[in-house]
């Protein structure tokens, strides 16, 4: 039987996250949009090379009915549904360098949002769908930026000589988690959505990457190799407790918390090739969704 293993985060720089979100006294309530009502997601996006190059697919929650959405000889990767599931943001090198694009869920209506000669990757929607956070090297190193959903009103949030990457917006829209190697190795950080109040949440000697918020905003799933190979861990922000929930000898990465909070989708190599799996947040109920000889990675939930 699988048993999740909790560990305390020693050396953890703890500041109540309500202060980060609200920018006010500890007794004051956080401001900003309310956490969306939890919904049962019926679809999962993922990327796969089953057609010879990396393309974006969508499948049902149970892994059935996989359908190809892109058809391009270059890389199309890191897809993510908008909150209303009307658009999909992703990055692609079809223009000669990696840019942030959007398309409809049927693969039509393609639009290049970033239009920059540098690398723009790893999009993340704000909960209200008005903004997209992403990673860009346009200023010489990887930093976190946000822009409107149509590509306008660009804003740089981080300014550090280290690599700041892979933003993930909190469910209430007040915070953004990201990964950074500014403290010597990759850790999970959090900041307010305007870029202020940047804090290291993990402070571990291993590599901690790919943050995904629980829909109630009280936990963050992420991947870490602190035990020697990459596993899925869950950080309880209230209890300051890290738990290894995948706990296998294989490589487990790319966690994605379902909108209803009942499942975590992830990428794993436990079947000798990369597949998309789901499990309960405590690590039980593991299920292979893709079952393909190809490399299937980076799941993202939708409605």
LOMI-903468 format. One record per residue (C-alpha): x, y, z; residue in one letter. Coordinates in Angstrom, 1 decimal. Each point is the difference from the previous one (the first is absolute). Example, Ala and Ser with C-alpha at 12.3 -4.5 7.8 and 13.67 -1.06 7.14 Angstrom:
2
+--------+--------+--------+------+
:   east :  north :     up : code :
+--------+--------+--------+------+
:   12.3 :   -4.5 :    7.8 :    a :
:    1.4 :    3.4 :   -0.7 :    s :
+--------+--------+--------+------+
END
This chain:
303
+--------+--------+--------+------+
:   east :  north :     up : code :
+--------+--------+--------+------+
:    0.0 :    0.0 :    0.0 :    x :
:    1.3 :    3.4 :   -0.8 :    x :
:    0.7 :    2.2 :    3.0 :    x :
:    0.6 :    3.8 :   -0.5 :    x :
:    3.0 :    1.2 :    1.9 :    x :
:   -0.1 :    3.4 :    1.8 :    x :
:    3.0 :    2.1 :    0.8 :    x :
:    0.4 :    3.3 :    1.7 :    x :
:    1.5 :    2.9 :   -2.0 :    x :
:    3.0 :    0.9 :    2.1 :    x :
:    1.5 :    3.4 :   -0.6 :    x :
:   -3.3 :    1.1 :   -1.5 :    x :
:   -0.4 :    3.7 :   -0.1 :    x :
:   -3.6 :    0.2 :    1.1 :    x :
:   -2.1 :    3.2 :   -0.4 :    x :
:   -3.8 :   -0.5 :    0.1 :    x :
:   -1.1 :   -0.1 :   -3.7 :    x :
:   -3.0 :    2.2 :    0.9 :    x :
:    2.5 :    2.8 :    0.4 :    x :
:    1.4 :   -0.7 :   -3.5 :    x :
:   -3.4 :    0.0 :   -1.5 :    x :
:   -1.4 :    3.0 :    1.7 :    x :
:    3.0 :    2.2 :    0.7 :    x :
:   -1.6 :    0.9 :    3.3 :    x :
:    0.2 :   -0.7 :    3.7 :    x :
:   -0.3 :   -3.6 :    1.2 :    x :
:   -3.4 :    0.7 :    1.4 :    x :
:   -1.3 :    1.4 :   -3.3 :    x :
:   -1.8 :   -2.3 :   -2.5 :    x :
:    1.5 :   -0.6 :   -3.4 :    x :
:   -1.4 :    2.0 :   -2.9 :    x :
:   -0.6 :   -1.1 :   -3.6 :    x :
:   -2.3 :   -2.3 :   -1.9 :    x :
:   -1.6 :   -2.9 :    1.9 :    x :
:    1.2 :   -3.5 :   -0.6 :    x :
:   -2.1 :   -1.4 :   -2.9 :    x :
:   -2.6 :   -2.7 :    0.8 :    x :
:    1.5 :   -3.5 :   -0.4 :    x :
:   -1.1 :   -1.7 :   -3.1 :    x :
:    0.5 :   -3.5 :   -1.4 :    x :
:    2.4 :    0.2 :   -2.9 :    x :
:   -1.0 :   -2.3 :   -2.9 :    x :
:    3.1 :    0.5 :   -2.2 :    x :
:    3.8 :   -0.1 :    0.2 :    x :
:    2.5 :    1.6 :   -2.4 :    x :
:    3.4 :   -1.6 :   -0.4 :    x :
:    2.9 :    0.1 :   -2.4 :    x :
:    1.2 :   -3.1 :   -1.9 :    x :
:    2.5 :   -1.0 :   -2.7 :    x :
:   -2.2 :   -2.9 :   -1.2 :    x :
:   -0.3 :    1.6 :   -3.5 :    x :
:    3.8 :    0.4 :   -0.3 :    x :
:    0.4 :    3.5 :    1.5 :    x :
:   -1.4 :    1.7 :    3.1 :    x :
:   -3.7 :    0.9 :   -0.4 :    x :
:   -2.9 :    1.0 :    2.3 :    x :
:   -2.8 :   -2.5 :    0.6 :    x :
:   -3.1 :    0.0 :    2.1 :    x :
:   -1.7 :   -3.0 :    1.6 :    x :
:   -2.9 :   -0.8 :    2.3 :    x :
:    0.6 :   -0.1 :    3.7 :    x :
:    0.2 :   -3.8 :   -0.1 :    x :
:    2.6 :    0.0 :   -2.8 :    x :
:   -2.4 :   -0.9 :   -2.8 :    x :
:   -0.6 :    1.8 :   -3.3 :    x :
:    3.4 :    1.6 :   -0.5 :    x :
:   -0.1 :    2.7 :   -2.7 :    x :
:    2.8 :    1.9 :   -1.7 :    x :
:   -0.3 :    3.8 :    0.1 :    x :
:    3.2 :    1.2 :   -1.7 :    x :
:    1.7 :   -1.2 :   -3.1 :    x :
:    3.3 :    1.7 :   -0.4 :    x :
:    3.6 :   -1.4 :   -0.8 :    x :
:    1.4 :    2.1 :    2.9 :    x :
:   -0.6 :   -0.3 :    3.8 :    x :
:   -3.4 :    0.8 :    1.5 :    x :
:    0.1 :   -0.4 :    3.7 :    x :
:   -1.2 :    1.0 :    3.5 :    x :
:   -3.7 :    0.4 :   -0.7 :    x :
:   -2.4 :    1.5 :    2.5 :    x :
:   -3.7 :    0.7 :   -0.1 :    x :
:   -1.4 :    3.4 :    0.7 :    x :
:   -2.3 :    0.1 :    3.1 :    x :
:   -3.1 :    0.0 :   -2.2 :    x :
:    1.5 :   -2.8 :   -2.3 :    x :
:   -0.6 :    2.2 :   -3.0 :    x :
:    3.7 :    0.3 :   -0.9 :    x :
:    3.2 :   -2.0 :    0.4 :    x :
:    3.4 :    1.8 :    0.5 :    x :
:    3.2 :   -1.8 :   -0.9 :    x :
:    3.5 :    0.7 :   -1.2 :    x :
:    1.3 :   -0.9 :   -3.5 :    x :
:    3.1 :    0.6 :   -2.1 :    x :
:   -2.0 :    0.1 :   -3.3 :    x :
:    1.1 :    3.6 :   -0.6 :    x :
:    3.7 :   -0.9 :    0.4 :    x :
:    0.2 :    0.7 :    3.7 :    x :
:   -2.2 :   -1.0 :    2.9 :    x :
:   -3.0 :    2.3 :    0.4 :    x :
:   -3.3 :   -0.1 :    2.0 :    x :
:   -3.0 :   -0.9 :   -2.1 :    x :
:   -3.7 :   -0.5 :    0.6 :    x :
:   -2.5 :   -2.1 :   -1.9 :    x :
:   -3.5 :   -1.2 :    0.3 :    x :
:   -0.7 :   -3.5 :    1.6 :    x :
:   -0.6 :   -1.3 :   -3.6 :    x :
:    3.6 :    1.1 :   -1.0 :    x :
:   -1.2 :    3.0 :   -2.1 :    x :
:    0.4 :    3.7 :    0.5 :    x :
:    3.7 :   -0.1 :    0.5 :    x :
:    1.5 :    3.3 :    1.3 :    x :
:    3.6 :    1.0 :    0.9 :    x :
:   -0.2 :    2.1 :    3.2 :    x :
:    3.6 :    0.7 :    0.9 :    x :
:    1.6 :    0.8 :   -3.4 :    x :
:    3.5 :    0.4 :    1.3 :    x :
:    3.4 :   -1.1 :   -1.4 :    x :
:    0.9 :   -1.7 :    3.2 :    x :
:   -1.3 :   -3.1 :    1.8 :    x :
:   -3.5 :    0.3 :    1.5 :    x :
:   -1.3 :   -3.2 :    1.6 :    x :
:   -2.0 :   -1.6 :    2.8 :    x :
:   -3.4 :    1.9 :    0.1 :    x :
:   -2.3 :    0.1 :    3.0 :    x :
:   -3.5 :    1.6 :    0.0 :    x :
:   -1.2 :    2.3 :    2.7 :    x :
:   -3.1 :   -1.4 :    1.7 :    x :
:   -2.3 :    2.7 :   -1.7 :    x :
:    1.6 :   -0.7 :   -3.4 :    x :
:    1.1 :    3.6 :   -0.5 :    x :
:    3.7 :   -0.5 :    0.3 :    x :
:    2.7 :   -2.6 :   -1.0 :    x :
:    3.2 :   -0.4 :    2.0 :    x :
:    2.9 :   -1.5 :   -1.8 :    x :
:    3.8 :   -0.4 :   -0.1 :    x :
:    2.1 :    2.1 :   -2.4 :    x :
:    3.7 :    0.5 :   -0.7 :    x :
:   -0.6 :    3.3 :   -1.8 :    x :
:    2.2 :    1.9 :    2.5 :    x :
:    2.9 :   -2.4 :   -0.1 :    x :
:   -1.0 :   -2.6 :    2.6 :    x :
:   -3.2 :   -1.8 :    0.9 :    x :
:   -2.5 :    2.2 :    1.8 :    x :
:   -3.7 :   -0.1 :    0.8 :    x :
:   -2.3 :    2.3 :   -1.9 :    x :
:   -3.8 :    0.5 :   -0.3 :    x :
:   -2.0 :    1.4 :   -2.9 :    x :
:   -3.7 :    0.4 :   -0.9 :    x :
:   -1.7 :   -3.0 :   -1.6 :    x :
:    0.3 :    1.8 :   -3.3 :    x :
:    3.8 :    0.6 :    0.4 :    x :
:   -0.2 :    3.6 :    1.1 :    x :
:    1.2 :    1.8 :    3.2 :    x :
:    3.2 :   -1.9 :    0.5 :    x :
:    1.3 :    0.1 :    3.6 :    x :
:    3.3 :   -1.5 :    1.4 :    x :
:   -0.5 :   -1.4 :    3.5 :    x :
:    3.5 :   -1.4 :    0.8 :    x :
:    3.4 :    1.6 :   -0.4 :    x :
:    2.7 :   -2.3 :    1.1 :    x :
:    3.2 :   -1.3 :   -1.7 :    x :
:   -1.1 :   -3.5 :    0.7 :    x :
:   -2.6 :   -2.0 :   -2.0 :    x :
:   -3.6 :    0.7 :    1.1 :    x :
:   -2.3 :   -2.4 :   -1.8 :    x :
:   -3.3 :   -1.8 :   -0.3 :    x :
:   -2.6 :    2.3 :    1.7 :    x :
:   -3.2 :   -1.4 :    1.5 :    x :
:   -2.8 :    2.3 :    1.0 :    x :
:   -1.7 :   -0.6 :    3.4 :    x :
:   -3.8 :   -0.8 :   -0.1 :    x :
:   -0.9 :    3.4 :    1.5 :    x :
:    2.3 :    1.9 :   -2.4 :    x :
:    2.0 :    1.8 :    2.7 :    x :
:    3.2 :   -2.1 :   -0.2 :    x :
:    2.2 :   -1.7 :   -2.6 :    x :
:    2.2 :   -2.9 :    0.8 :    x :
:    3.1 :   -0.6 :   -2.1 :    x :
:    3.4 :   -1.8 :    0.0 :    x :
:    3.3 :    1.7 :    0.3 :    x :
:    3.7 :   -0.9 :    0.5 :    x :
:    0.8 :    3.3 :    1.6 :    x :
:    1.0 :   -1.7 :    3.3 :    x :
:    2.3 :   -2.5 :   -1.6 :    x :
:   -2.3 :   -2.7 :   -1.2 :    x :
:   -3.6 :   -0.1 :   -1.3 :    x :
:   -2.6 :    0.7 :    2.7 :    x :
:   -3.7 :    0.9 :    0.0 :    x :
:   -0.6 :    3.7 :    0.7 :    x :
:   -3.2 :    2.1 :    0.4 :    x :
:   -0.7 :    3.7 :   -0.6 :    x :
:   -2.9 :    2.3 :   -0.2 :    x :
:   -1.5 :    0.3 :   -3.4 :    x :
:    1.7 :    3.4 :   -0.5 :    x :
:    3.4 :   -1.6 :    0.6 :    x :
:    0.6 :    1.2 :    3.6 :    x :
:    0.5 :   -2.1 :    3.1 :    x :
:    2.1 :   -2.7 :   -1.6 :    x :
:    0.6 :   -2.9 :    2.4 :    x :
:    1.8 :   -3.4 :   -0.2 :    x :
:   -2.5 :   -2.7 :    1.1 :    x :
:    2.1 :   -3.2 :   -0.2 :    x :
:    3.7 :    0.8 :    0.7 :    x :
:    1.1 :   -3.6 :   -0.7 :    x :
:    3.4 :   -1.3 :   -1.3 :    x :
:   -1.8 :   -1.7 :   -2.9 :    x :
:   -1.8 :    1.4 :   -3.0 :    x :
:   -3.6 :    1.1 :    0.7 :    x :
:   -1.9 :    0.8 :   -3.1 :    x :
:   -3.4 :    0.2 :   -1.8 :    x :
:   -2.4 :    1.5 :    2.7 :    x :
:   -3.7 :   -0.7 :   -0.3 :    x :
:   -2.5 :    1.5 :    2.5 :    x :
:   -2.8 :   -1.9 :    1.7 :    x :
:   -3.3 :    1.6 :   -0.9 :    x :
:   -0.4 :    1.3 :    3.6 :    x :
:    3.4 :    1.7 :   -0.1 :    x :
:    1.2 :   -1.7 :    3.1 :    x :
:    2.4 :   -2.6 :   -1.5 :    x :
:    2.4 :   -0.1 :   -2.9 :    x :
:    1.0 :   -3.1 :   -1.9 :    x :
:    3.5 :    0.0 :   -1.6 :    x :
:    2.7 :   -2.4 :   -1.2 :    x :
:    3.2 :   -0.5 :    1.9 :    x :
:    3.1 :   -2.2 :   -0.2 :    x :
:    0.9 :    0.5 :    3.7 :    x :
:   -0.1 :   -3.7 :    0.6 :    x :
:    2.1 :   -0.9 :   -3.0 :    x :
:   -2.5 :   -0.2 :   -2.8 :    x :
:   -2.9 :    2.3 :   -0.9 :    x :
:   -3.2 :   -0.6 :    1.9 :    x :
:   -3.3 :    1.9 :    0.5 :    x :
:   -0.1 :    1.9 :    3.3 :    x :
:   -2.7 :    2.0 :    1.6 :    x :
:    0.7 :    3.1 :    2.2 :    x :
:   -2.6 :    0.8 :    2.6 :    x :
:    0.4 :    3.8 :    0.3 :    x :
:   -1.8 :    0.2 :    3.4 :    x :
:    1.8 :   -2.9 :    1.7 :    x :
:    3.4 :    0.6 :   -1.8 :    x :
:    0.1 :   -3.7 :   -0.8 :    x :
:    1.4 :   -1.6 :   -3.1 :    x :
:   -1.3 :   -3.5 :   -1.0 :    x :
:    1.3 :   -2.4 :   -2.6 :    x :
:   -3.2 :   -1.2 :   -1.6 :    x :
:    1.3 :   -2.0 :   -3.0 :    x :
:    2.8 :   -1.9 :    1.8 :    x :
:    1.3 :   -2.2 :   -2.8 :    x :
:    3.4 :   -0.7 :   -1.5 :    x :
:   -1.0 :    1.4 :   -3.3 :    x :
:    0.0 :    3.6 :   -1.2 :    x :
:   -3.3 :    1.9 :    0.8 :    x :
:   -0.4 :    3.6 :   -1.0 :    x :
:   -2.4 :    2.7 :   -1.3 :    x :
:   -2.7 :   -0.2 :    2.6 :    x :
:   -3.4 :    1.6 :   -0.8 :    x :
:   -2.7 :    0.3 :    2.6 :    x :
:   -3.5 :   -0.6 :   -1.3 :    x :
:   -2.5 :    2.9 :    0.4 :    x :
:   -2.2 :   -2.0 :    2.4 :    x :
:    3.1 :   -0.9 :    2.1 :    x :
:   -0.6 :   -3.7 :   -0.2 :    x :
:    2.9 :   -1.0 :   -2.3 :    x :
:    3.5 :    0.9 :   -0.9 :    x :
:    1.1 :   -0.8 :   -3.6 :    x :
:    3.7 :   -0.4 :   -0.6 :    x :
:    2.7 :   -1.3 :   -2.4 :    x :
:    1.7 :   -3.3 :    0.9 :    x :
:    2.6 :   -2.3 :   -1.5 :    x :
:   -1.0 :   -3.0 :    2.2 :    x :
:   -1.1 :   -1.9 :   -3.2 :    x :
:    3.4 :    0.5 :   -1.7 :    x :
:   -1.3 :    2.9 :   -2.0 :    x :
:   -1.7 :    3.2 :    1.0 :    x :
:   -3.8 :   -0.3 :    0.6 :    x :
:   -2.7 :    2.2 :    1.5 :    x :
:   -1.3 :   -1.4 :    3.3 :    x :
:   -2.5 :    1.2 :    2.6 :    x :
:   -0.1 :   -0.7 :    3.7 :    x :
:   -1.8 :    1.2 :    3.1 :    x :
:    1.8 :    2.9 :    1.9 :    x :
:    1.2 :   -2.5 :    2.6 :    x :
:    1.7 :   -2.1 :   -2.7 :    x :
:   -2.6 :   -2.8 :   -0.1 :    x :
:   -2.2 :   -1.0 :   -3.0 :    x :
:    2.8 :    0.2 :   -2.6 :    x :
:   -1.3 :   -0.5 :   -3.6 :    x :
:    1.7 :    0.1 :   -3.4 :    x :
:   -2.0 :    2.2 :   -2.4 :    x :
:    2.0 :    0.0 :   -3.2 :    x :
:    1.4 :   -3.6 :   -0.4 :    x :
:    2.0 :    0.9 :   -3.1 :    x :
:    3.5 :   -1.0 :   -1.1 :    x :
:    0.7 :    3.6 :   -0.7 :    x :
:    1.1 :    2.7 :    2.4 :    x :
:   -3.1 :    1.6 :    1.6 :    x :
:    0.6 :    2.9 :    2.4 :    x :
:   -1.1 :    3.1 :    1.8 :    x :
:   -3.7 :   -0.4 :    0.7 :    x :
:   -2.3 :    3.0 :    0.5 :    x :
:   -3.6 :   -0.2 :    1.1 :    x :
:   -3.0 :    1.7 :   -1.6 :    x :
:   -3.7 :    0.0 :    0.3 :    x :
+--------+--------+--------+------+
END
